[in-house]
Amino acid sequence: MNLHVTDAGAALFSLAGSGPLVVAQLGQSLDGRVATTTGASKYISGAAALTHLHRLRAGVDAVVIGVGTLIADDPALTVRHVPGRSPVRVVIDPDGRAPADARVMRDGAAEVICITRRGAPAPAGARRIALEPGPDGRFAPAAIVAALRAEGLARILVEGGPDTLGDFLDAGAVDLLHVLVAPIILGSGKTGLSLAPIDQLDEALRPRTTVRVLEDGDVLFICDLRRAIAAAPLRSAAEAAI
């Protein structure tokens, strides 16, 4: 793991290459919270982190959120803080709950796709892709990625919320995970990630990670989930240090 303390310009990570890629992004507090108990989340991350997020959006073909995030936050999901093209906005919406007056449905800034089960509605401002949900009523992340790539959307940013991020991570459908940690402690509220439980630390995700400190204090962890660190050597090193 390498620590690079740099200015914001050098610290912002660009997505190299042009091949298929799934990136997940999460901004949270020091104690792993993404919102207070009342749902307030703007702005846990600082200005440099927001610029980083917009740069990620500019580097992908599509940005994906769950319908719960659409309803709770009404995000624009556009590129405003950096030069570039806004990606296609994709809403995972099995039961057709996306409101017609959501900002993404009205602003015309980029195409909107709603992924629904067959027969579920989509708002007038969106194009619908129908998928078959699993027994739990949720779509398999691999099916979502395949459907988007069939539309020519090869580079995908999974932006939220926590349940959607958890589904993609549990399914092994994420190549890179960007976690932005702000120097703030909430003490309560919604946690950023909730994954399937594990019994042993050997089962934990241990990605190769680069750490970068942004100019206003947020810390960016760039986790390459394609390159895992073996758990046994880490455990041996820890035991040797005791």
Disulfide bonds with the S-S distance in Angstrom:
none
